[in-house]
Amino acid sequence: MLLQSNTTIESLLLKTSVYDRLKGNIEERASRCPTNPFAIVLVNGASNFTEHVGYTARGALAVGSIPTHRNLHWLRENVLLAKNKGVQWRILAIDGSNNPANIGNIIRSAKALEIDAVLLSERCCDPWLRRAVRVSMGHCFNIPIIQCTSLKTDLLHLQEKDLVVCYSAVVTKNAALVGTGANKATPFVSKWCVVVGAEHEGVSKEILALTNKVKIPMSKGVDSLSITAATSILLAHFRQTNDANGGGNTMAVGGGGSGSKGGGRTELLWCCLGLALGVVVGQRIAKR
């Protein structure tokens, strides 16, 4: 995934057998990104690769630069407004999740469900941690990720300037059920953004105050879902609504929490490239 992306690569550390398998990908990358030369270090296949890096690896590692200077302005100008002339937007926002495995899992789901970009609140953990990158299956390199200075400010900007509609997934009784025509919880609109919150807290009160309330229908006795399950269900639903009407919706989702209403830096990361799946696993090596 790293080789297929436009992320800057510093160097590759590969077993010779892995290099032989990735040679075509490396040559394609060099041809596509001629201004980003990188070193390739080969390790004899008889060597214990884990001894070289300090943890279990699968024969391929890379050092790359984390994308920097990304903010809402960059996102609007380079991604959102460029898509269908700014008519149809699918955005996911994560509010306050500090679990790198959850972050990676959600990013993977977002890519699978054709989300245009992922916004992270100031309270989220770093999406470039090695575990987050690994669990994302390397898809973090192929979807724009923005770490917001203020998620509230960015959502307000999207709502007021770009007419993005927001929903918040909650478990309260007065929330409209997702997917039920009678409640009309998710009417067709052209732009949408889903905000998911940490499992133990849900979406923060200041973000909830900006959004409409919706909830996922569940059987009696089950009051919530994990953030990863809830996010996948909600993204799939809004994407389906989007595809059926040729447009989309903006919503904020709490991963099992409370509800509400309303309508950089250059850092190095280690990346493991999975042999069978072509997975890239990243680990930050710069001091935090």
matplotlib code that plots the C-alpha trace (Angstrom):
import matplotlib.pyplot as plt

x = [0.0, 2.8, 4.4, 1.1, 0.5, 2.1, 3.5, 7.2, 9.4, 12.8, 14.1, 13.1, 14.6, 13.8, 14.6, 16.0, 13.1, 10.7, 12.6, 12.2, 8.4, 8.1, 10.6, 7.8, 6.0, 9.2, 10.0, 6.5, 6.7, 10.1, 8.7, 5.5, 7.3, 10.7, 11.3, 11.2, 14.3, 14.8, 17.4, 16.9, 18.7, 18.6, 18.9, 20.1, 17.3, 19.2, 19.2, 16.7, 14.9, 13.4, 16.9, 17.4, 14.3, 13.5, 10.1, 8.5, 8.4, 7.5, 10.5, 9.7, 10.0, 9.9, 10.6, 8.4, 7.3, 3.9, 1.8, 2.1, 0.4, -3.1, -6.0, -9.6, -8.6, -6.2, -9.0, -11.6, -9.3, -7.6, -10.2, -13.7, -14.2, -12.4, -14.9, -17.9, -17.4, -18.0, -21.6, -21.3, -19.2, -18.8, -16.9, -16.1, -15.0, -13.7, -14.1, -11.9, -10.9, -7.4, -7.3, -5.0, -6.5, -10.0, -8.6, -7.0, -10.1, -12.3, -10.0, -10.1, -13.9, -13.9, -11.8, -13.9, -17.1, -15.7, -15.5, -13.7, -11.8, -11.4, -11.3, -9.8, -10.5, -7.7, -8.4, -7.8, -4.6, -2.2, -3.4, 0.2, 1.1, 2.4, -0.7, -3.1, -1.4, -1.2, -4.9, -5.9, -4.2, -2.2, -5.3, -4.3, -2.0, -4.9, -7.5, -7.0, -6.7, -6.9, -5.9, -8.0, -6.9, -10.6, -13.1, -16.0, -14.7, -14.1, -17.6, -19.2, -17.2, -18.5, -22.0, -22.2, -20.1, -20.6, -24.1, -23.0, -25.7, -24.7, -26.2, -25.1, -25.6, -26.9, -28.9, -31.4, -35.1, -35.8, -33.3, -34.7, -34.0, -31.5, -33.1, -36.8, -38.9, -41.5, -38.9, -37.1, -33.8, -31.7, -33.4, -31.4, -29.0, -25.9, -23.2, -22.6, -20.1, -20.3, -18.7, -18.0, -17.0, -15.0, -16.8, -16.7, -17.7, -19.4, -19.2, -18.3, -21.1, -19.8, -19.9, -23.2, -24.7, -24.1, -25.8, -29.1, -29.7, -30.0, -29.6, -29.1, -32.1, -31.1, -32.8, -34.0, -31.3, -28.5, -27.9, -24.8, -22.3, -18.5, -17.3, -16.0, -19.3, -21.4, -19.3, -19.4, -23.2, -23.8, -21.4, -22.9, -26.4, -25.6, -23.6, -26.5, -28.8, -26.2, -25.9, -29.7, -30.2, -26.9, -25.8, -25.1, -25.7, -23.5, -23.8, -22.1, -22.0, -21.3, -19.9, -22.2, -22.2, -24.6, -26.6, -27.6, -29.0, -28.2, -27.8, 2.6, 5.0, 7.4, 7.8, 9.2, 7.2, 8.1, 6.0, 5.8, 4.8, 2.9, 4.1, 0.8, -1.5, 0.8, 0.0, 2.0, 2.5, 3.7, 5.5, 6.5, 10.2, 10.3, 10.2, 6.8]
y = [0.0, 2.4, 1.8, 2.4, 5.7, 9.1, 9.1, 10.0, 7.0, 7.3, 3.8, 0.1, -2.8, -6.1, -9.7, -10.7, -13.0, -10.2, -7.8, -10.2, -10.2, -6.4, -5.5, -4.7, -2.5, -0.7, 0.0, 1.3, 3.5, 4.9, 5.7, 7.3, 9.4, 10.2, 13.1, 10.7, 8.5, 6.1, 3.7, -0.1, -2.2, -6.0, -8.6, -12.1, -14.6, -16.7, -13.8, -13.5, -10.4, -9.8, -9.3, -6.3, -4.4, -5.5, -7.1, -9.7, -8.7, -10.4, -9.6, -6.0, -2.7, 0.9, 4.3, 7.1, 10.6, 11.2, 13.5, 17.0, 20.4, 18.8, 20.8, 21.5, 24.1, 21.6, 19.0, 21.2, 22.5, 19.3, 16.6, 17.7, 20.5, 18.5, 15.6, 15.9, 19.6, 19.6, 18.2, 14.9, 14.5, 11.5, 12.4, 10.5, 12.1, 10.4, 12.2, 11.3, 7.7, 6.9, 3.2, 2.8, -0.6, 1.0, 3.9, 1.6, -0.6, 2.4, 3.8, 0.4, 0.4, 4.0, 3.1, 0.0, 2.1, 4.9, 7.6, 10.7, 11.7, 11.1, 13.9, 13.2, 15.4, 16.9, 14.1, 11.2, 9.1, 9.3, 7.4, 6.8, 4.6, 1.2, -0.7, 1.7, 1.5, -2.3, -2.7, -0.3, -2.8, 0.1, 1.9, 5.0, 5.8, 5.9, 8.0, 11.6, 11.9, 15.3, 15.8, 18.8, 21.5, 21.9, 19.4, 21.6, 24.6, 22.4, 20.9, 24.3, 25.5, 22.5, 23.1, 26.8, 27.2, 23.9, 23.0, 19.7, 18.0, 16.3, 13.4, 11.9, 8.2, 7.8, 5.4, 7.8, 7.1, 10.3, 9.6, 8.7, 5.1, 4.8, 3.4, 3.7, 5.6, 6.6, 8.5, 9.9, 9.8, 9.9, 11.9, 12.4, 15.2, 15.8, 16.0, 14.0, 13.5, 10.8, 11.6, 8.6, 8.8, 6.7, 3.7, 4.7, 8.3, 8.6, 11.9, 14.9, 17.3, 20.2, 18.0, 16.5, 20.0, 20.5, 17.3, 15.5, 12.4, 8.9, 5.4, 1.9, -0.4, -3.2, -6.0, -5.5, -5.8, -4.6, -0.9, -0.2, -1.5, -1.2, 1.9, -0.2, -2.1, 1.0, 3.0, 0.3, -0.1, 3.6, 4.2, 1.4, 2.8, 6.3, 5.2, 3.1, 6.1, 8.1, 5.6, 5.2, 8.9, 10.0, 12.1, 11.8, 12.9, 14.3, 12.7, 12.5, 9.1, 8.2, 4.7, 3.8, 7.0, 9.9, 12.0, 15.4, 17.4, 19.9, 19.9, 18.9, 17.8, 15.5, 12.4, 9.0, 5.8, 2.2, 0.3, -3.5, -4.7, -7.9, -10.6, -12.4, -9.4, -6.6, -5.0, -2.0, -1.7, 1.6, 2.6, 6.1, 6.4, 10.1, 11.2, 12.3]
z = [0.0, 0.8, -2.6, -4.3, -2.5, -2.9, 0.6, 0.7, 1.2, 2.9, 2.6, 2.4, 4.4, 2.6, 2.6, -0.8, -1.5, -0.7, -2.9, -5.8, -5.2, -4.9, -7.6, -10.1, -7.5, -6.6, -10.3, -10.9, -7.8, -9.0, -12.4, -11.0, -8.3, -9.9, -7.4, -4.4, -4.7, -1.7, -0.5, -0.6, 2.0, 1.4, 4.2, 3.4, 3.6, 6.1, 8.6, 11.5, 10.3, 13.7, 15.2, 12.8, 13.9, 17.4, 16.9, 14.8, 11.1, 7.9, 5.8, 4.6, 6.4, 5.2, 6.6, 5.2, 6.1, 7.6, 5.4, 6.8, 6.3, 6.0, 7.4, 6.4, 3.9, 2.2, 2.3, 0.7, -2.0, -2.9, -2.2, -1.6, -4.1, -6.7, -6.4, -8.7, -8.6, -4.9, -5.2, -3.3, -0.2, 2.2, 5.3, 8.5, 11.7, 14.9, 18.2, 21.1, 20.3, 21.8, 20.7, 17.7, 16.8, 16.6, 14.6, 12.1, 11.8, 11.2, 8.5, 6.8, 6.8, 5.6, 2.6, 1.8, 1.9, -0.3, 2.2, 0.9, 4.0, 7.7, 10.3, 13.7, 16.7, 18.9, 21.5, 19.1, 19.2, 16.3, 13.2, 12.2, 15.2, 14.0, 15.3, 13.7, 10.3, 10.5, 11.5, 8.7, 6.3, 4.9, 3.7, 5.8, 2.9, 0.4, 2.2, 3.3, 7.1, 8.8, 12.5, 13.4, 15.8, 16.6, 15.3, 16.4, 14.4, 11.3, 11.5, 11.9, 8.9, 6.8, 7.9, 7.4, 4.3, 2.5, 3.8, 5.2, 7.3, 10.6, 12.6, 15.9, 16.7, 20.2, 22.4, 23.7, 23.2, 21.3, 18.6, 15.2, 14.0, 11.1, 8.0, 9.1, 6.6, 9.1, 11.2, 8.2, 10.1, 7.0, 4.2, 1.1, 1.1, -1.2, 1.5, 4.7, 7.5, 10.2, 13.6, 15.8, 19.4, 21.9, 23.2, 26.9, 26.3, 23.0, 21.0, 23.2, 24.3, 22.2, 19.0, 19.9, 20.2, 16.5, 15.2, 14.8, 16.8, 15.2, 16.5, 15.1, 15.7, 18.1, 19.9, 23.5, 26.1, 23.8, 24.3, 22.2, 19.7, 19.5, 17.7, 14.8, 14.3, 14.7, 12.2, 9.6, 9.9, 9.7, 6.8, 4.9, 5.4, 4.4, 1.5, 0.3, 0.7, -1.2, -4.1, -4.4, -4.8, -6.4, -3.4, 0.3, 3.9, 6.8, 10.2, 13.5, 15.2, 18.8, 19.2, 21.9, 23.9, 24.5, 22.1, 20.9, 18.0, 15.3, 12.0, 10.5, 11.0, 9.2, 11.3, 10.4, 10.6, 10.3, 7.9, 7.5, 4.1, 4.5, 2.0, 1.1, 1.4, 0.6, 3.9, 5.1, 8.8, 10.1, 13.3, 14.2, 15.1, 15.7, 19.3, 20.4]

ax = plt.figure().add_subplot(projection="3d")
ax.plot(x, y, z, "-o")
ax.set_aspect("equal")
plt.show()
